[in-house]
Amino acid sequence: MDQGALLAELEQAGRDKELTARIVRRLAEPGADAAPGLVAALGTASRQAMWGLRDALRLIGPPAFDAAVAARARAEKVPEWWELGHVLRGFDERCLPQYVTALSHPMKEIRQQALGGLENLGEAAAGAVAAVLPFLNDRDSFTRYKAERTIRAIGRQAGPELRGIRRTGPARLRRHALSALALIGGEAALDERDLRALERLVRVKSAQDTPRDLPEHRWLAVPGATYEGLFDAMGLHDRRPCTIAMGLSAMGDDTAVVTAPDGTRRTAYRVFVTPELDGWRLIYADTPLWEMHWDVNALLRRISAACGQAQFFFQDDHSDSMVWILALDGAVRRSYWRYGEPEWQGDPLDWEEPLSEDPDFDPDDDHEPNATLASSVDAAARELSLDPTGVGQHTPLRGHGWLAITEEGVGHGPFTGVLRI
């Protein structure tokens, strides 16, 4: 039966998995000769038949990969891009050389699809790790993101080659290999020499750091001039220099369960302290703050006693909860919690607007005597210190950030996979 008739049967097979599998095998039997026609059929096939075409092309292997790359280079319509992208990401390890070659393709989209295919191969793509490394520093942010995902997917299988590159080169890949080792295994993947190199790299990159994309859902703030006291006040240990990108990515994997010498299990958290931004240091401790590792008011009292001032901000888009708290010299001075009882604590601050300024103000409503219009977390942050949403290239920056651990003796080794430098 010719290819056209088999394609028609594939369309009619619907969700019959056994029949579809038989047709797919027959479509793939001619090998390389069948590939161009199957790739061309992607543009007219139904969604259900498209998956069968993808499976047939995968069975054919390298010749089908080459045909799909050529078609993607010619494609002009968005549906064709989408379909060919799925095909290109779906080949098995027989196409590892083709994926490596595609990483040098002049079209950015094909390079990105090749990274996606290598990511899908996971450990089987370990032989391509050297070709992936340069993309960790690509100008395109999405390409960098895809390269990081690929390195993580390859995982520890890439360790020996990466350590070999660190020792013997090529020189142009040594820095990228260091970043990759940090991605796949955190500090545990680095020896002492690489740890020192990582710290040097962090200090160099911190001098060129650009503050941006700071989270706006949960953070603390302290004055930059007195921030040093926060580490003892929060019970933080083993602090290490970090870039903003490194600190923010660390928040994606900020929890580690470790076994103490006595056999007990305990949870350690990673905390990110930003560089000084327009006179303030922001502290991100996402999971421990969310899981109530600390009593927030008690924590703010300790930090403000050490630093003179401490602030906490929280907003939850799902529940519409809003919280902001200001502590001075060891005491909570003013706070607002939308669902608190009471909502307001402490006397209003100078910048707060009275409720009577609200056009809908009704003096007969039951208002707390110290209530004001200052319920917005963003507005309170702007008045008290720094609103993360307003931080950008224009924001004055001093020093570098810090990563620290909530448990003594744990170190950074148990935290893996998120050290983007």
C-alpha positions in Angstrom: 0.0 0.0 0.0 1.3 3.4 -0.9 2.0 6.2 1.6 -1.1 8.2 0.6 -3.4 5.3 1.3 -1.7 4.6 4.7 -2.1 8.2 5.6 -5.8 8.0 4.9 -6.0 4.9 7.0 -4.2 6.7 9.8 -6.8 9.5 9.7 -9.6 6.9 9.9 -8.0 4.9 12.8 -9.1 7.5 15.3 -8.4 6.5 18.8 -7.8 2.8 18.0 -4.3 2.4 19.5 -3.5 -1.0 18.1 -4.6 -0.1 14.6 -2.7 3.2 14.8 0.5 1.4 15.9 0.3 -1.0 13.0 -0.2 1.8 10.5 2.7 3.8 12.1 5.1 0.8 11.6 4.1 0.4 8.0 4.5 4.1 7.4 8.1 3.9 8.8 9.1 0.7 6.9 10.5 2.4 3.8 12.9 4.4 6.1 14.6 7.5 4.7 12.4 7.4 1.5 9.3 7.9 3.6 10.5 10.8 5.6 9.8 13.8 3.2 6.3 12.7 2.5 5.5 12.2 6.2 6.9 15.6 7.1 4.9 17.2 4.4 1.7 15.5 5.6 2.1 17.2 9.0 0.6 20.4 7.5 -2.7 18.7 6.5 -3.1 16.0 9.1 -5.6 16.1 12.0 -4.3 16.5 15.5 -4.9 12.8 16.2 -3.1 11.7 13.0 -0.2 14.1 13.7 0.8 12.1 16.8 1.0 9.0 14.6 3.1 10.8 12.0 5.4 11.9 14.8 5.8 8.3 16.0 6.5 7.1 12.4 9.2 9.8 12.0 10.7 8.8 15.3 10.9 5.2 14.2 12.8 6.3 11.0 15.3 8.3 13.1 18.1 10.4 11.7 16.8 10.8 8.1 13.5 11.9 9.4 15.2 14.4 11.8 17.1 15.9 8.8 13.8 16.2 6.8 12.0 17.9 9.8 14.9 20.4 10.2 14.7 21.2 6.5 11.0 21.7 6.7 11.2 23.8 9.8 13.7 26.1 8.1 11.2 26.6 5.2 8.1 26.9 7.4 6.3 30.2 7.4 2.9 29.5 9.1 2.5 29.2 12.9 0.7 25.8 12.8 3.7 24.3 10.9 6.1 25.7 13.5 4.1 24.1 16.3 3.8 20.7 14.6 7.4 20.6 13.5 8.6 21.7 16.9 6.8 18.7 18.5 8.4 16.4 15.9 11.9 17.8 16.4 11.7 17.4 20.2 10.6 13.8 20.0 13.5 11.8 18.5 15.4 9.2 20.5 19.2 8.8 21.2 19.9 7.6 17.7 19.6 11.3 16.7 22.0 12.6 19.3 24.5 13.6 16.6 21.7 15.3 14.7 20.7 17.3 17.8 24.3 18.4 18.3 24.5 19.6 14.7 21.1 21.4 15.0 22.6 23.4 17.9 24.7 25.2 15.3 21.8 25.9 13.0 21.4 29.6 11.9 17.8 29.6 13.0 17.3 30.3 16.7 14.0 28.4 16.8 15.7 25.2 15.5 18.5 25.6 18.1 15.8 25.9 20.8 14.0 22.8 19.6 17.3 20.9 19.6 17.8 21.9 23.3 14.2 20.7 24.0 14.9 17.4 22.3 18.1 16.9 24.3 16.2 17.8 27.5 13.6 15.1 26.6 16.5 12.6 26.2 17.7 13.4 29.7 20.6 11.3 30.9 20.9 9.8 27.3 22.0 13.2 26.1 25.1 13.3 28.4 27.3 13.1 25.3 26.0 16.4 24.1 26.7 18.4 27.2 29.8 20.2 25.8 27.7 21.4 22.9 25.0 22.7 25.3 27.3 24.6 27.6 27.7 27.8 25.5 24.0 28.4 25.5 24.1 29.0 29.3 25.4 32.4 28.3 23.2 33.0 25.2 22.0 36.5 24.6 18.4 35.2 24.3 16.9 34.7 27.7 14.6 31.9 26.6 17.5 30.0 25.0 19.4 30.3 28.3 16.4 29.0 30.1 16.2 26.0 27.7 19.9 25.3 28.1 19.5 25.3 31.9 16.6 22.9 31.7 18.6 20.6 29.4 21.6 20.6 31.8 19.4 19.7 34.7 17.6 17.0 32.7 21.0 15.4 31.8 21.8 15.6 35.5 24.7 14.0 37.3 25.6 11.9 34.2 27.3 15.0 32.9 29.4 15.4 36.0 32.6 13.6 34.9 32.7 15.4 31.5 32.1 18.8 33.2 34.8 18.2 35.8 37.1 17.2 32.9 36.4 20.4 31.1 37.1 22.3 34.4 40.5 20.7 34.6 41.7 20.4 31.0 39.4 22.7 28.9 38.8 23.8 26.3 39.3 27.1 28.1 36.2 28.8 26.5 34.0 26.2 28.2 35.5 26.2 31.7 33.3 29.0 33.1 30.2 27.4 31.6 31.2 24.0 33.0 31.4 25.6 36.4 27.8 27.0 36.1 26.6 23.6 34.8 28.1 21.8 37.8 26.3 24.2 40.1 23.1 23.6 38.2 23.1 19.8 38.4 24.4 19.3 41.9 24.7 22.6 43.7 27.7 23.0 46.0 27.9 19.2 46.5 29.0 18.9 42.9 32.0 21.2 43.4 35.4 20.6 44.9 37.2 23.2 46.9 39.0 24.7 43.9 35.7 25.0 42.0 34.0 26.5 45.1 36.7 29.2 45.2 36.3 29.7 41.5 32.5 30.0 41.9 32.9 32.7 44.6 35.3 34.6 42.4 32.9 34.4 39.5 30.0 35.5 41.7 32.0 38.6 42.8 32.9 39.5 39.2 29.3 39.1 38.0 27.9 41.0 41.1 29.8 44.1 39.9 27.7 43.9 36.7 24.5 42.8 38.4 21.2 44.3 37.2 18.3 44.4 39.8 15.1 43.1 38.1 12.3 40.6 38.3 12.3 40.7 42.1 9.3 38.7 43.6 6.5 40.9 45.0 4.5 38.4 47.1 6.5 38.0 50.3 9.7 39.7 51.6 11.4 41.5 54.4 13.3 44.8 54.2 16.1 46.2 56.4 18.3 49.3 56.1 21.4 48.6 54.0 23.7 50.4 56.4 22.8 48.1 59.3 21.8 44.9 57.6 24.6 42.7 59.1 22.7 42.1 62.2 19.9 40.2 60.4 22.0 37.0 60.1 22.2 36.4 63.8 18.7 37.7 64.4 17.2 35.2 61.9 19.5 32.4 63.0 21.2 32.1 59.6 24.5 30.3 58.9 27.1 29.6 56.3 26.4 32.7 54.2 27.9 32.8 50.7 28.1 35.6 48.1 25.6 35.4 45.3 24.3 37.3 42.3 20.7 38.4 42.1 20.0 35.7 39.5 21.6 33.1 41.7 19.6 34.2 44.7 16.3 34.3 42.9 16.8 30.9 41.3 17.8 29.5 44.7 14.3 30.4 45.9 12.9 27.8 43.5 14.5 25.0 45.5 14.9 26.5 49.0 14.2 23.5 51.2 16.2 20.4 52.1 15.5 17.6 54.6 18.7 16.5 56.2 19.6 13.8 58.8 21.4 15.0 61.9 24.2 12.9 63.5 21.7 11.5 66.0 19.6 10.2 63.2 16.8 12.7 63.5 15.4 14.4 60.4 15.2 18.2 60.2 14.3 20.7 57.5 16.7 23.4 56.4 15.8 26.4 54.4 17.8 28.7 52.1 17.4 32.5 52.5 18.4 35.2 49.9 19.5 38.6 50.9 19.7 41.1 48.0 22.5 43.5 47.4 21.8 47.0 48.8 19.2 48.5 46.5 18.6 52.3 46.9 19.7 52.0 50.6 17.7 48.8 51.5 18.4 45.1 51.6 15.4 42.9 50.7 15.2 39.4 52.3 13.5 36.5 50.5 12.7 33.5 52.6 9.8 32.1 50.7 9.1 28.7 52.1 10.0 29.3 55.7 7.9 32.4 55.9 5.0 30.6 54.2 5.3 27.6 56.4 5.5 29.7 59.5 9.0 28.6 60.4 9.2 31.9 62.3 6.6 33.9 64.3 6.8 37.0 62.0 6.2 39.6 64.7 8.8 38.0 67.0 11.2 37.8 64.1 10.7 41.5 63.2 11.3 42.4 66.8 14.6 40.6 66.8 15.8 42.0 63.4 14.8 45.5 64.3 16.6 45.3 67.6 19.7 44.4 65.6 19.2 46.6 62.6 17.2 49.5 63.9 14.3 48.7 61.6 12.6 45.8 59.9 9.6 45.5 57.6 7.5 42.6 56.4 5.3 42.6 53.3 2.9 39.9 52.0 0.2 39.8 49.4 -1.7 36.8 48.1 -3.4 37.3 44.8 -5.6 34.2 45.3 -7.0 35.0 48.8 -6.5 38.8 48.4 -4.7 38.9 51.7 -2.5 41.9 52.4 -0.1 42.3 55.2 2.5 44.9 56.0 4.4 45.4 59.3 6.9 47.9 60.5 9.1 47.2 63.5 11.5 49.8 65.1 14.2 49.1 67.7 12.8 45.8 68.9 9.1 46.7 68.9 6.3 46.5 66.3 5.4 50.1 65.5 2.6 49.7 62.9 0.9 46.9 61.1 -2.0 46.1 58.8 -3.5 42.7 58.0 -6.6 42.6 55.9 -8.0 39.5 57.6 -6.6 40.2 61.1 -8.6 40.9 64.2 -7.9 43.8 64.6 -6.9 44.8 61.0 -4.8 47.7 62.3 -2.2 47.8 65.1 -0.3 50.9 66.3 -0.8 54.6 65.5 -0.9 55.8 61.9 2.3 56.9 60.3 2.8 60.4 59.0 2.3 59.4 55.3 -0.9 57.5 55.9 -4.1 59.1 54.5 -7.2 59.2 56.8 -10.2 57.2 55.9 -12.2 60.4 55.3 -10.2 61.0 52.1 -12.0 58.0 50.5 -14.9 59.3 48.3 -17.0 56.4 49.6 -16.3 57.1 53.3 -19.3 56.8 55.6 -18.7 58.1 59.1 -21.5 55.9 60.4 -19.7 52.7 59.4 -17.9 50.8 62.1 -14.2 51.7 61.6 -11.3 50.8 63.8 -10.1 54.1 65.4 -6.6 53.7 64.0 -7.6 52.6 60.4 -6.4 54.5 57.4 -6.4 54.1 53.6 -2.9 52.6 53.7 -3.9 49.0 52.9 -1.9 48.5 49.7 1.3 46.5 50.2 2.9 48.1 47.2 2.1 51.6 48.4 3.3 50.8 51.9 6.6 49.4 50.6 7.2 52.5 48.5 6.7 54.7 51.5 8.6 52.6 54.0 11.5 51.3 51.9 11.4 49.8 48.4 8.7 48.4 46.2 10.2 45.4 44.3 8.0 46.1 41.2 9.8 49.4 40.8 13.3 48.0 40.9 15.2 48.0 37.7 18.4 49.2 35.9 17.9 52.7 37.3 18.0 51.5 40.9 21.3 52.3 42.8 23.0 49.0 43.8 25.9 48.4 46.2 27.7 45.2 47.2 26.5 41.7 46.4 23.8 39.4 47.6 24.0 36.5 50.1 22.6 33.0 50.4 22.4 31.7 53.9 21.0 28.6 55.6 18.5 28.4 58.6 20.3 25.3 60.2 23.8 25.2 61.5 26.1 22.6 60.1 24.0 21.8 57.1 25.8 23.9 54.5 24.7 24.5 50.9 25.4 20.9 49.7 21.9 19.5 50.1 20.3 22.2 47.9 20.6 21.2 44.3 19.7 22.3 40.8 19.1 26.0 41.0 22.3 27.9 41.1 21.9 30.1 38.1 24.8 32.5 38.1 
